[in-house]
Amino acid sequence: MATRKKKPEVKSDEEWIQKMKLKKGALRRTLGAKKGEPVTEAMLAKKEKQKGIHGKTKKRIALARTFMKMNKSK
């Protein structure tokens, strides 16, 4: 009989961010924003409406929105 693998325990809700393998600046380069310029919701919405964006970019946009919401709540 096969044994099931246990899911790793997450110590904190905030640890998932540190464990992610992010490419810093990838979304910024995709959006065409310059270094030091803030990424706004309008920039994300404009890029999302464009045709031909791929899955990675969509995921990065969703993650950026999540981080924006987290930043507002603090």
C-alpha positions in Angstrom: 0.0 0.0 0.0 1.4 3.4 -1.0 1.8 6.0 1.7 0.7 9.6 1.2 3.2 12.4 1.4 2.5 14.9 4.0 2.0 18.5 2.9 4.8 20.8 4.3 3.5 22.9 7.2 3.5 26.6 6.7 4.7 28.4 9.8 3.3 31.8 8.8 0.9 33.2 6.2 3.6 35.7 5.2 6.3 33.1 4.4 4.9 32.2 1.0 6.3 35.4 -0.4 9.8 34.7 0.6 9.7 31.2 -0.8 8.6 32.3 -4.2 11.1 32.4 -7.0 10.5 35.9 -8.4 12.4 37.6 -11.2 12.8 41.1 -9.8 11.9 43.8 -12.4 10.4 41.4 -14.9 6.9 42.9 -14.8 8.4 46.4 -14.8 10.3 45.6 -18.0 7.2 44.1 -19.6 5.2 47.2 -18.7 7.9 49.5 -20.0 8.2 51.4 -16.7 11.5 53.0 -15.8 13.4 52.1 -12.6 12.1 54.1 -9.7 8.8 54.8 -11.4 5.8 53.2 -9.5 3.8 50.6 -11.2 0.2 51.8 -11.1 -3.2 50.0 -11.5 -3.7 51.9 -14.7 -0.5 50.4 -16.2 -1.6 46.9 -15.2 -5.1 47.4 -16.6 -3.7 48.7 -19.9 -1.3 45.8 -20.3 -4.0 43.2 -19.4 -6.3 44.5 -22.2 -3.6 44.1 -24.8 -3.8 41.1 -27.1 -1.0 38.5 -27.1 0.0 38.6 -23.4 1.1 35.2 -22.1 0.3 33.3 -18.9 3.5 34.4 -17.1 2.6 38.1 -17.6 -1.0 37.5 -16.4 0.3 35.8 -13.3 2.7 38.6 -12.6 -0.1 41.2 -13.0 -2.3 39.2 -10.6 0.6 39.0 -8.1 1.3 42.7 -8.4 -2.3 43.5 -7.6 -2.1 41.1 -4.6 0.9 43.0 -3.3 -0.8 46.3 -3.8 -3.7 45.2 -1.7 -1.4 43.9 1.0 0.4 47.2 1.0 -2.8 49.2 1.3 -4.0 47.2 4.3 -0.9 48.1 6.4 
